[in-house]
Amino acid sequence: MDYIPNADADLSVMLREIGVASFDDLVAAIPASLRQFKMELPVAMSEPELQRELGAMAARSKPLDALTSFLGAGAYEHFIPSAIDHLVSRGELYTAYTPYQAEASQGTLQLLYEYQSLICRLTGMDISNASLYDGGSAVGESAYLALNAQPRRSRIVVSSALHPEYRQILKTYTAGMEVEIVELPVRDGVTDLDALASAVNENTAAVLLQSPNFFGCIELMQRAGELVKPKGAWFVAVVNPLSLGALRPPGEYGADLAVGEGQPLGIPVGYGGPYVGFLTSSKQLVHKISGRIVGRSVDTEGRDAFCLTLQAREQHIRREKATSNICTNQSLMALRVGIFLSLLGKRGMREISELNLRRSHQAAEAISRVPGFALKFPRAPFFNEFVVTCPVSAQALCDRLEGEGILAGLPLGQFYAGMERELLVCVTETKSTADIERLSEALGRAARREV
Amino acid sequence: MNVPTDLKYTESHEWVKLGKNNETATIGLTDFAQEELTDIVYLDLPKVGDEIEAGTECAVVESVKAASDIYAPLSGKVTEVNQAVLEDPAIVNEDAFGKGWLFKIKLADPAELEELLSDSDYEEILSEKESRDEDEDEEK
């Protein structure tokens, strides 16, 4: 039974008005194979049966805490203070959605305002919106904004070291627009800046560089920005927010927009979501950026009050002239980020960032000492991820290590042709010296068996 | 409604004040426009040196209630932009025909002046609009 409340009489009136004989005629353009889709569901189960069934299904997936994971590539395992789960599961917060009667929800607005303020402090940027869905959509939005705000410019330049899935999302976002996406080659693990210099022209709306990039390497963001600015294009920095406790923030190297995935800040890896995207900008671009922005004001009695501000940017006011269609945010996940950053504070962020640096470098050294293994990009500085060249197929090694309860990393061959022996390894503060030793021993052992 | 007689107008509620020999023009938003928009909070104006084309969007005005495009009444090159209104857009609400001017241009084609409305033409448009609005109110 379906839930479309059209009586047969209603249907025949509508079909006659449209000028077709039947519903099948109306949808004739859809291939018959798709129209004949039938759900073949088993008979309904009782609740105890269903619980058993679901339990068995859940047992087939391996929870991260039962494994030792060196998998990163956009989703990172970090320490999550238990206060976060306790606070966000409070009823008044757990139900909070993007506020429609915004000013009636002062508490929600204040939390988002705090989130924005913390993200601005972390990135060094002037403005943060109240969050987006995830890092990929934040990247898509950044290019979309740059194109819409500069209608005479139609080129987007991205590094091929930008997360391959972010590049896919970018293509989806800009499908149907007049846009030319130029991908820059990578040299020694970082974007080729000579290629950047020749790709940026007066027709370029934005240049997107990720740092640390997909290979974990830290890009020369300052120099890249200097190449972009004279052409009038926007310089978009895609950053891992957790790295900013140790690395220079985008606000210090003149990024016009800084965007990224907020997951490392207090959100579990999960199944790839829900995550949260952040989007920040320089003050000059505040009237162009997408999403909601919470502002701090005073009420009629002079007390602190929060409000949605600068709404003339948004599509419910600017209509077709708006630079973006985003009219929501990701409040609950933004709240997790806000709590994470408040609990860690400036010093905590620096410490966790430095711990990631130390652990990953310790692991890189240990793996380099395993016969047959070497760092792919030994000259490029990296944060908490690095690429290892293996003596055999990286996928084969990963399969073997998974049997021992170790996720060794991401085999890069699936994203980059010719990198079948390359493995992207991530080592965060969650890994101990013993974990690192276990990984390098297991890699060595598995490689000997493969040969 | 305040409609000064020494200015020219457009249907999209811009005003034009012509300079010596009709070579230059100062452009602004009419009093009617600022009142419809309510409190103006932001202006995105063209830059000095920009070439603008009559009838096309050349600037954006944002109020607390709305965002609206400003159309170039005439073609030409922007020679001056009112910095004071960029810093304090409320000046447009306070003095739309005076201190609230937006930018000045050097005219590219004086023949376009023919297309502009006189103060009485513009006043007529406003009164037609007013009676139409009243009719609509009655229908509601």
Contacts between the chains, C-beta under 8 A, distances in Angstrom:
chain1	res1	chain2	res2	distance
A	287	B	42	6.0
A	287	B	44	6.6
A	287	B	62	7.1
A	310	B	42	7.9
A	312	B	41	7.5
A	312	B	42	7.0
A	312	B	62	3.8
A	312	B	63	7.1
A	312	B	64	7.8
A	312	B	66	6.8
A	312	B	67	4.0
A	313	B	67	7.6
A	317	B	65	7.6
A	317	B	66	6.1
A	317	B	67	5.5
A	318	B	67	4.5
A	321	B	67	7.0
A	321	B	69	7.0
